[in-house]
Structure formats: C-alpha cells, structure tokens
Amino acid sequence: MNAEAGVMALPRFARDHFRDLLLYGLLIGAAAWLISAGEQSLGYHWKWYRIPRYIIQVTEHGFVPGTLLLGLLVTFKISALSLVLALFFGLTTAVFRLSGSFTARLTAKGYVEFIRNTPLLTQIFFIYYVVGPIFGLGAFASAVLALSLFEGAYASEIFRAGIVSIHKGQWEASHSLGLSTWDTYRKVIIPQAVRRVLPPLTGVGVTLIKDSSLASTIAIYELTQQGNIVASDTFMVFEVWFTVAAVYLAVTLPLSLLAAKMGKRLQAKED
C-alpha cells in the first residue's frame, strides 16, 4: 500500500514516465525470455563473448577498429555521398516536374516512375554491369550512383510537395519585385520549402543507410558484407547478424527520433 500510495503521489507526467519504464522493462524481459527459450529449443550455445573483437580490438598500439566497424565506416561513406547526390537529383527533378517545359516534365516524370517501379537491386546490377563499364565506374561509384538515383526519386516528391505548399502570393510578390524564376526559386521558394520538408528528408537519409546494405551484392565491403564474411568464417550466424542489426538500429534510431522531433517543432511553429 505504501509503494502504491507513493506512486500515486507523483505528478501525472512522472507517473506516465514510470509506467512507460515499467512497460519497457517488461518488454525487454519478454525479449530476453524468447531468446533464452529459442536457445534451449535449438540446442544452440551463444558465443557473444567473441563478438567484441570484431567491433574494436585493443593492441599494443591502442584501439584498432574491428571488421564490423570498418564496414560501418564504409557504410557511412557510401550513405553520405549518396545522400548529397540524392538531394541534388531530387531537387532538380522536382523543379523539372513543376517547370513549363514539356520536355523537362516528361524527363522528370519518366525518371521518377522508372526508379520507383523497379527494384533497387536490379538498378544496382544494371549500373554496375552495364553503365559502369561504359563510363569507367568501379563498384563503389556504381553503388553510390544507384543509391542516389533511387533515393533521389523519392526525395523529388518530397521537394515537390514542399514547393507546391508555398503560397502563390510568394511567387506573385517575387515577380512584382522583378525576380526571375530562377532567383525566385533560389532566394524565396526553396529556402521556405526546405524547412518544411526537412523531417521527411531525414527519413530519406535513414532509408538510405539501410538500403546501402545492398551494395554488398557487388562486393563492396560495407557493414553487411563484412558481417556476411565474419558469419561465414566463424559460423556465429545469429550473433553476427543480431550485432549487425543492432549497429544499424543504433545509427538509424537517433535519426528517426530527430526527424520526429523536427516535425513536431515545425508543426508547433506553424500552429
């Protein structure tokens, strides 16, 4: 009774946090029980103690990144370069979709529909085996190009929605001041649109990090490929792939939370 009375005496927000922590603890406990039950039913003995050496190692020269960490660094490199190009392709395509040129609109529409209606894996293979040899692109450049084109198609729809959401009065005021269409986009429309679409664009970055795992299919030693190699060499399939999943989660979850927070803040400002 004393414990219950103590909990009820807490402020409402504190009780809500206490309840959430309790439910979270129960969820973690249930997950641990499922893993333990699975281990017993499979007759499998976990070897988690062997995993840290593949993340980071301690040598006489100090800390040395392990195989999985080296793969994660390659994943970051691919994702960063692809994100920059994806935003460029997305913004350019969005402007083309809204332009008065029939050719520009048709080109942009064809690009978006082709990319969105074909698998990313097929696009990676096409660029690596067909386009790459023509232009001298290696595996890394082919993966970056494929990922940036793929995510750029989705980013273009986000940019287009942001541009369309800007009130027409902004265009009229800009033209009345003598600004050209290009200057209106650059100085008035795009800065406002980017602020509105920043949360979903962060989501594109999260998706890009996960999709970069397909670069392993063309022998790029990013996180997924390194995990595949370690699992094949050590036969620790469950431990390695659970670790790889945890690493992806540790990277993408903060970005997802950041996108949600930015969305709420932007909504509060508009309200």
Sequence and secondary structure as in RCSB ss.txt:
>XXXX:A:sequence
MNAEAGVMALPRFARDHFRDLLLYGLLIGAAAWLISAGEQSLGYHWKWYRIPRYIIQVTEHGFVPGTLLLGLLVT
FKISALSLVLALFFGLTTAVFRLSGSFTARLTAKGYVEFIRNTPLLTQIFFIYYVVGPIFGLGAFASAVLALSLF
EGAYASEIFRAGIVSIHKGQWEASHSLGLSTWDTYRKVIIPQAVRRVLPPLTGVGVTLIKDSSLASTIAIYELTQ
QGNIVASDTFMVFEVWFTVAAVYLAVTLPLSLLAAKMGKRLQAKED
>XXXX:A:secstr
 HHHHHHHHS HHHHHHHHHHHHHHHHHHHHHHHHHHHHHHHT    GGGSGGGTEEEETTEEEE HHHHHHHHH
HHHHHHHHHHHHHHHHHHHHHHTSS HHHHHHHHHHHHHHHTS HHHHHHHIIIIIHHHHT  HHHHHHHHHHHH
HHHHHHHHHHHHHHTS HHHHHHHHHTT  HHHHIIIIIHHHHHHHHHHHHHHHHHHHHHHGGGGGGGT  SHHH
HHHHHHHHH  HHHHHHHHHHHHHHHHHHHHHHHHHHHHHHHHHH 
